[in-house]
Amino acid sequence: MERLSVDHIIEKIKNQEVFEAVSFDYAFTIKIESYVSYACAAIHDGHQFRKELWENCMHTEYERWYEEDPETKNMVQSHPIVMAGCDTRFEYDLNRAPADAVFETAWGKQLWHEPLSAEMKTKSLHKHENFYKVVRALISTLESKFGFCTVYDMHSYNWKRWDREVPTWNLGTRNLDNERFGDVIEAWRESLGEIIFPKGIKSSSKINDTFQGNGYFLKFITKEFKNTLVLATEIAKVYCDEYEQIIYPEVVSLVQEELKERIPNHAQEVYTRFKK
């Protein structure tokens, strides 16, 4: 893996080079093994937290971990194109618009002992801006090359905090053209619902049950690119104990193996239907 500037990453994408890199400020990673009609993203996978913010933060390391999406990068790492965040969403949230990306409160609790200075916010928002420069370059290249592409936007959520039955998989589609994409969205939901987990872990998939797909990542791509479908795909955290902060590697491995075939198969179905 190389350490590259954002400009260098974008240059490589535009030249359709194969590479794997971390951004120069270690904010995100990108891997392109080959140029295909789909990409995977795990924008909330990151946990690292800029040290100069530590003392001012009121949330514990566990509280941050609890609201992040650990292991989501590993679930899609086998695919040819993968982008993932390295930083915690408590520093800046890649799934929120720039104006809201640096939190003042987080999940009902004040985040900072003292309000962040303009300098601290600017440092964080610069990382947010750079990430989306690369997203724009990547999707532009894929759309130009293939005519249509699909982005699998991987997330996870804390299912135990809900006071009702919730699905293992949730697709958020409120901000998509459901008349145009409804059939392939339903095909993706059905495919996820077929995954059989180890004994004791339920398997179900629904659309807009726990989350509706209101994230900035989906909205940004959908607004700028008319021939890219972003599938906000949330897995309940059945792959860990969200209260004890224990990861179940055998469940993560199972999801990775299942998605290794299900994502490209679905992406090919979408591409066959919508390519120009």
PyMOL commands that set and color helices and strands:
alter all, ss='L'
color gray80, all
select helices_A, chain A and resi 6-14+51-53+61-67+72-76+98-100+118-146+159-161+178-193+216-224+249-274
alter helices_A, ss='H'
color red, helices_A
select strands_A, chain A and resi 2-4+19-23+28-32+38-42+81-85+105-106+109-110+149-157+169-172+205-207+228-236+240-241+246-247
alter strands_A, ss='S'
color yellow, strands_A
deselect
rebuild
show_as cartoon
